[in-house]
Each structure stands twice: as C-alpha cells, then as structure tokens.
Amino acid sequence: MLEEIRVKKAGQHNLKRIDVNLPRNKLIVVTGPSGSGKSSLAFDTLYAEGQRRYIECLSAYARQYIEQMEKPEVESIEGLSPSISIDQKTISSNPRSTVGTVTEVHDLLRLLYARVGTPHCPSCGRQVSSQTPHQIVRKILNSFSGEKVAVLAPVVRGRKGEYSRLLEKHLKKGFLRFRLDGKFRELEESVQLARTKKHNIEVLVDEVIPGKETAQRLEEAVDKAFEISGGDLLLLRKDGEEVFYSLKLLCPFCEVSLPELEPRSFSFNSPYGACSRCHGLGFQTVLNEWGEIELTDDVCPECQGKRLKKESLSVRIGGKNIHELSALPVDKLVVEMRSFKFDAAAALVASKILKEILTRLEIMVELGMPYLQLSRTTASLSGGEAQRIRLAAQIGARLRGVLYVLDEPTVGLHQRDNGRLIRLLRSIRDEGNSVIVVEHDEQTIRSADHILDLGPGAGEDGGYKVAEGDLCRILESADSLTAQYLRGEKNIPVPEKRREPRGALTIVKAKEHNLKGLEVRIPLGTMTAVTGVSGSGKSTLVYDILYKSLLNLFYNAKQRVGSHEALLGVEEIDKVIAVDQKPIGRTPRSNPATYTGLLTPLRELFARTPEARMRGYTSGRFSFNLAGGRCEECEGAGAKKIEMHFLPDVLVTCDRCGGKRYNKETLAVLYKGKNIADFLAMTVDEAFAYLRAHPLLKRKLATLRSVGLGYIRLGQPAPTLSGGEAQRIKLTKELGRKSTGRTLFLLDEPTTGLHFDDVRKLLELLSELVGRGNTVVVIEHNLDVIKYCDHVIDLGPEGGEEGGWIVAQGTPEEVAAAAGSHTGRFLKKALHKDGSAA
C-alpha cells in the first residue's frame, strides 16, 4: 500500500482543485481560517470517498439500508483506507440513546449480568434458583385444576427469520398446530413469514384439563414441551392469560418463575427487558396535538425511571442491579467493578468481559469525562462531550488500517485535559491508523506529525493550500495566517482597562445537579466568562438555571428551571438571547438573506423598479417560496431530488430555471442590470457595492462584513454553513436590531470552529454589544477569550460530584493569581505570554 494519501484536483465546495499528499499512519492537523475549506477537504472529500468506496463493496441488498454519500468533486484519491468520521453533529438525540449504549459499555454490562448475575425474586428479594419438571407439574395441578389449558413449547422468541424448515420439522414429528405472534395456525398451512420482522412461535403440545385422571398426560406434555423448547414452557389459559414456566429459575416462597437470563433481558430497547408501561423510556408519554408521542418530565410510576422490568432489576452483581451501576459516575464505577468478587467458575467467564468494560471506562476518564454516568441520555451532552464519547467507543474497538477524521475534538475540553486527548490520538495512530483532525487549538497543532494550512481567506478567497509539512515548515511560512499567530507576530490583546459593571444579576442558592448551593453575581454591562473543567456545572448554572428562569419570566415559557432560591436584579435587563452554533435552517430554502431579514427589503426594492410597477408586481412576486414568481417546475428550490434505488439520492439542477429558482418573467426585472437571482448569487462584499445607497440594506450587509462574513453568498443554502458561520449570522441579526442596551446574551463556547483571527473578530463583535450597554456571558475554555473578559467565574475544582463550587472569581488577573484554580494556572501563562508579546 502507498505510504501516503494522494489527492488530485480536489474541488469540493470552495476548494480550488488542489493537490495534497498526506502521510499515512500519522497524526495530521488541517487548519486555517473559518470557511477556508478544511471540512470540505477532510469530511466532504477524504471521509466521503473512503466511506463510499467501502460501501460499494457491499451487496445491493445491504446498500439499500445505508445512507450513502455522494461522490466528491475530486479527480482521484490514492492510498485511501475505509474511513470513520467522529464529528459533533452525528450523536443521536433519541431518548433511548445513552452514554452506555454509544460506548457499547451497556452491551458488555448486559452480557456480564446475563452470564454471572445472581437472580433474586422481584416480590420478596430472596435469591432464586432453578426448578424441576416434577415441581412444575405439581404447581399446574394445584393452580389450574379443572380448567382447560393449552401447553405450548416456545421455539422462537422475538427473533427475525422465515423459519419454514423449523415448522416443517415439527409437522413431521406429528404436531398439528402452532401459535404465531399470538394467533393459532395449522402447521400444514403454507405460512410465509416476513424475514425482516421479529416473530414469536410456540408449538401446541397438548390441550388438557389438569386433574388426578390427567396427571400422567400432563406430565408427558410438560416433558415434551421442555424437550422441544430447551427448558421453557408457556401455559395458555382460556381468558388468554399466559403463565411462563422454566426449568431454570423459580422463587419457592412466592412461586414466581423467571425467564432464562439473556443479554436482551437487560436491554431497555427490547420488549424482553423494557418496562412494559413506559417501554424503556423511563418517563411517561402523551399524545400531542399532532398525534405524535411526546416524552413528559413525569417519571414512570412502574419502573421509577429505571427503564427495565422488575425481573431484570432483581438480578444483582456485588449487591447492585444494572441500573444502579449505570447511575454511578464513571470514575466511581471503575472502583466498584474492580471490587467485584466471583467464585472460580464465574470469575473465568467474567474476567474477559470486565477487562473490556474497564478499558472503555478508563478511556472515558482519560478523555476528561469521569463525571458522566452510563445512564445519561446523549441528548443532554454538549457537542464536545458527544464527540469524545464516540471517540472512546472507537478506541475501545481497537481497529487497524482505518482513516479517522475528527472535527475539533478539543471543544468543551479544559486546557488541563488537552494533553490526555493528544496522547489518545497518538495511541490510535500507533495502532496503525491515519488520524486527520480539523483543529484550531494551538497545543494540538504543535503536537501534529504533519500540518496542512488552508486559506488564505474564507469562502471564495479560501480553498488554496497555504502551507504544509511539519511544525518547523509551517512556522517558516510567510503567507500563513496560522503561522503568524503561532510565531506570536499577531495575537489577541488584553484590553487596556476592564469595564466597570452597572449593577449585578444574582443567582441565590443554585443547587441543580452538582452545584453546591452557590450565590453567583454576574456583573451587568460587562463581558463575563464562566470557566472550569468539563462537568464542573457551567451549563447547569448558565442554561438550566439562569436562561430558563429568564425565558419563563420574559416570554411565559414553560421551562423546567434548575433548583435555586431566587434570581435578583432582573429588572435591570429586558430580554435574554442564547446564541448557539445550531444551523440557521435545516433546508436549502433557508439562507443568510432570509435569516437576517435582508431578502424582504431587497424584494421591496425590486418591487419599486419601473419595470415591476409597470407589470404590477408586488414584493411577493420576488419570493422563491410563493407561487407566481418562482419556477413551478422545482417550486423555487432550484434543484430536483431524484431517488435512486441502491444509490444515493441525486439533486439535479432544475432544467427550466437553471437553478435560479425564479421564472423568466420575474428574472426580466432588473436593478442596476442585475435580476434578483444574480443578487442572491453575490457574496456579501459584492452586494454591498451595489446596495450601499439603501440605508437598511447597507446596515445589514455592513454588519455581516464586520464579523468577517463578507465572503458568504446571500443565497447560500443554510446546511452548507459551518457552525461558526451560523453563530456569527445569528449575532449579526441581533446587532442589526435597534438596541435597548439591556439585553443579556448567553453564548456556549462561541469559539468552536474559529481560527485565531476569527476569534479576534468575534471578540470585537461581542465588545460592540457590551459597548451598547448589553451584558454578555460566555461559557468558554479558550484562554484568548477568558483573558479578554472583564469578569471570570471559575467553577470546579473537578467535574461531577467533586465540582459545583466557585473556585475563583474576579478579573482575569485575580483568577490567575488564585490558588487551586486549574483555569488560573493556564490563564497566568496566557497573560504573561501576552505581556511579553506586547
């Protein structure tokens, strides 16, 4: 195999048909300004092609179940391995998805409980042991004497398949009837089962009325049922009630029979393990006004939020059931599992499973997540946590010869834990894998074996190869913006003086999750950073308590607010805005022009042109979402989706409008020689030159330019924008509004996806918001942002139960001088470095 990955003429999105040679089995960092083409190369070209080639090896039958990626815009790629992408968007928000299921630790725990767990009676709590056929016959005679019952042998329980041979085999043995998914059928019938559906099949052994005269016949039927099924028996009463018996497990005091322990008995995603009331969700559900099932905040009264049947919860190891183990923080779980004691036979079975579980848990601790519980839903994780959870699962899988593509794995990770993450990435590399990381973190860039710097600008000005090679080669580059920051020629300065607050917002006795009854003062009219290691309580304080309280207060929302006593000083602010990095829209119909409100005045401008007035066109004529002005062939989408069986769906440019979205009558209306489709195809900078005479349009375009988004196209589909770009578009929307100067802005790691130079632009933008009298609160690990803030609240000292305290607060200089603050330790170096650079 080639020693390098050779990419020829990559032209995906804004890449300028570049040639790239990347060494295999190395740690490679792709860096450059936001929008320079990093993700287009790493994810949309290398990962997409590696994945596509691998999937093409599969059968057409298998391919129809897999979402396929379209072929990237590239001439050729050689030396490419099967690829795995670990980004921040692909984690499931399904309430059934937990930290345990994603890392596969829950699957290993289920196996451990099924093999070496000790069953107890769910009624009386006594340990349960197996029973004999003679005991079962006696019990049936006592319980169902004089009542006609059917003796069934379960041969298939909840498994997919057609089972035609199995049914034929039992017909030859002389059996006449069987029960399929709850309905009796004749074995002689020609039955076609759906091979992709799960089925339950029980063979009817006999129908008998238990009594003294029929005792012999009942005993023979019971023995036969056990012989066929391998130890299980189902007794069906006339009213349809099913009574399950097994040779395996029975409580002699409560007369409760338990089914054989299998891994699926401990899965809340299987009907064999899930609580029958909430179906394994742990919470009650309701039907909303659209007839969809919606999860409520009310805990299921039957399982008390534990998700499993009481029979599954009564199986214990070391005195704890599977839910109790899953509810422990990972670091405490490691200690608990190391203390397990088994007899010789069980120890032999358990040792391999335990070793695999402990390896994965230790990786999670190493990745800075000792505070997470396996039972925590993935929907409640931050983007960085979600990505590192998937990384832990991949390291645990120990694959070789794979190309891993990661998107900013340091997001949400405290500076203290970066070194551990880099060590883990190197360990993946040393296993014989290639690791490509899209990253802006200085420590990670300096630790790479090979660096590729794209740029020099963003959007149309990006997509070129600026520098590549090891760190020394990059540092020698005169053109690289990244190198200028790494050499210290450019930097983000510390403000000359800190702003004085105009009051404070005080949260009294915050004690949600791990917060220890804190009293937190947030100075108003300033920029405050909330810092601390992962899991120290930052998001709980800012979002679960502060943001949700204000939403309920200002907008009559019905949010469940985190536990606290009072919120003082709210009369000093009049609205709250949380600016995150979620997409500004999920469909190609949403774009920067529609989101920022720029399209409305632009449509009105076109409606005022002489040609439009002569034709009687209103502004609605220039909307691609309304009939009349849009192209009806593609309904204003500009493209048509063609479904291809066994191949990815293809988006074909509309042949009638040529992708312009409008019909030819609408496109005949011109302003300064350009139609509306031409304006939507322009970059912000180009449009500014044409529209600067119109105050409203000029203000909106100038704001987009001020945050470094002059390169994006007005009609660029929302899904193609990066997280950093989406966040800045949201900020410009707020900046474009008339300000009251009493708004509270909350931002969660706003520097995600931003290059050093973009961080500088973002800070200038936030500074402008504060300059108007507003208050900005950021949750952040980036030291350049922390040192720029007026006030810092540092939580910790650790994550989980060992966090939730205020370790230090005050100006960045005061926090840097505080003893015992992990943030302070790194902040001291950043302030010193900045001082020496200046």
C-alpha positions, 0 to 999 in steps of 0.5 A: 500500500502507498505510504501516503494519501494522494489527492488530485484536483480536489474541488469540493465546495470552495476548494480550488482543485488542489493537490495534497499528499498526506502521510499515512499512519500519522497524526495530521492537523488541517487548519486555517481560517473559518470557511477556508475549506478544511471540512470540505477537504477532510469530511466532504472529500477524504471521509466521503470517498473512503466511506463510499468506496467501502460501501460499494463493496457491499451487496445491493441488498445491504446498500439499500439500508445505508445512507450513502454519500455522494461522490466528491468533486475530486479527480482521484484519491490514492492510498485511501483506507475505509474511513470513520468520521467522529464529528459533533453533529452525528450523536443521536438525540433519541431518548433511548440513546445513552452514554452506555449504549454509544460506548457499547459499555451497556452491551458488555454490562448486559452480557456480564449480568446475563452470564454471572448475575445472581437472580433474586425474586422481584416480590420478596428479594430472596435469591432464586434458583432453578426448578424441576419438571416434577415441581412444575407439574405439581404447581399446574395441578394445584393452580389450574385444576379443572380448567382447560389449558393449552401447553405450548413449547416456545421455539422462537422468541422475538427473533427475525427469520422465515423459519419454514424448515423449523415448522416443517420439522415439527409437522413431521414429528406429528404436531398439528398446530402452532401459535404465531405472534399470538394467533393459532395456525395449522402447521400444514398451512403454507405460512410465509413469514416476513424475514425482516420482522421479529416473530414469536412461535410456540408449538401446541403440545397438548390441550388438557384439563389438569386433574388426578385422571390427567396427571400422567398426560400432563406430565408427558406434555410438560416433558415434551414441551421442555424437550422441544423448547430447551427448558421453557414452557408457556401455559395458555389459559382460556381468558388468554392469560399466559403463565411462563414456566422454566426449568431454570429459575423459580422463587419457592416462597412466592412461586414466581418463575423467571425467564432464562437470563439473556443479554436482551433481558437487560436491554431497555430497547427490547420488549424482553427487558423494557418496562412494559408501561413506559417501554424503556423510556423511563418517563411517561408519554402523551399524545400531542396535538399532532398525534405524535408521542411526546416524552413528559418530565413525569417519571414512570410510576412502574419502573421509577425511571429505571427503564427495565422490568422488575425481573431484570432489576432483581438480578444483582452483581456485588449487591447492585442491579444494572441500573444502579451501576449505570447511575454511578459516575464513571470514575466511581464505577471503575472502583466498584467493578474492580471490587467485584468478587466471583467464585472460580467458575464465574470469575473465568467467564467474567474476567474477559468481559470486565477487562473490556468494560474497564478499558472503555471506562478508563478511556472515558476518564482519560478523555476528561469525562469521569463525571458522566454516568452510563445512564445519561441520555446523549441528548443532554451532552454538549457537542464536545462531550458527544464527540469524545464519547464516540471517540472512546467507543472507537478506541475501545474497538481497537481497529487497524488500517482505518482513516479517522477524521475528527472535527475539533475534538478539543471543544468543551475540553479544559486546557488541563485535559488537552494533553490526555486527548493528544496522547489518545490520538497518538495511541490510535495512530500507533495502532496503525491508523491515519488520524486527520483532525480539523483543529484550531487549538494551538497545543494540538497543532504543535503536537501534529506529525504533519500540518496542512494550512488552508486559506488564505481567506474564507469562502471564495478567497479560501480553498488554496493550500497555504502551507504544509509539512511539519511544525518547523515548515509551517512556522517558516511560512510567510503567507500563513495566517496560522503561522503568524499567530503561532510565531506570536507576530499577531495575537489577541490583546488584553484590553487596556482597562476592564469595564466597570459593571452597572449593577449585578444579576444574582443567582441565590442558592443554585443547587441543580445537579452538582452545584453546591448551593452557590450565590453567583453575581454576574456583573451587568454591562460587562463581558463575563466568562464562566470557566472550569473543567468539563462537568464542573456545572457551567451549563447547569448554572448558565442554561438550566438555571439562569436562561430558563428562569429568564425565558419563563419570566420574559416570554411565559415559557414553560421551562423546567428551571434548575433548583435555586432560591431566587434570581435578583436584579432582573429588572435591570435587563429586558430580554435574554438571547442564547446564541448557539452554533445550531444551523440557521435552517435545516433546508436549502430554502433557508439562507443568510438573506432570509435569516437576517431579514435582508431578502424582504427589503431587497424584494421591496426594492425590486418591487419599486423598479419601473419595470415591476410597477409597470407589470404590477408586481408586488414584493411577493412576486420576488419570493422563491417560496410563493407561487407566481414568481418562482419556477413551478417546475422545482417550486423555487428550490432550484434543484430536483431530488431524484431517488435512486434505488441502491444509490444515493439520492441525486439533486439535479439542477432544475432544467427550466430555471437553471437553478435560479429558482425564479421564472423568466418573467420575474428574472426580466426585472432588473436593478442596476442590470442585475435580476434578483437571482444574480443578487442572491448569487453575490457574496456579501462584499459584492452586494454591498457595492451595489446596495450601499445607497439603501440605508437598511440594506447597507446596515445589514450587509455592513454588519455581516462584513464586520464579523468577517462574513463578507465572503458568504453568498446571500443565497447560500443554502443554510446546511452548507454553513459551518457552525461558526458561520451560523453563530456569527449570522445569528449575532449579526441579526441581533446587532442589526436590531435597534438596541435597548442596551439591556439585553443579556446574551448567553453564548456556549463556547462561541469559539468552536470552529474559529481560527485565531483571527476569527476569534479576534473578530468575534471578540470585537463583535461581542465588545460592540454589544457590551459597548451598547450597554448589553451584558454578555456571558460566555461559557468558554475554555479558550484562554484568548477569550477568558483573558479578554473578559472583564469578569471570570467565574471559575467553577470546579475544582473537578467535574461531577460530584467533586465540582459545583463550587466557585473556585475563583472569581474576579478579573482575569488577573485575580483568577490567575493569581488564585490558588487551586484554580486549574483555569488560573494556572493556564490563564497566568501563562496566557497573560504573561505570554501576552505581556511579553508579546506586547 
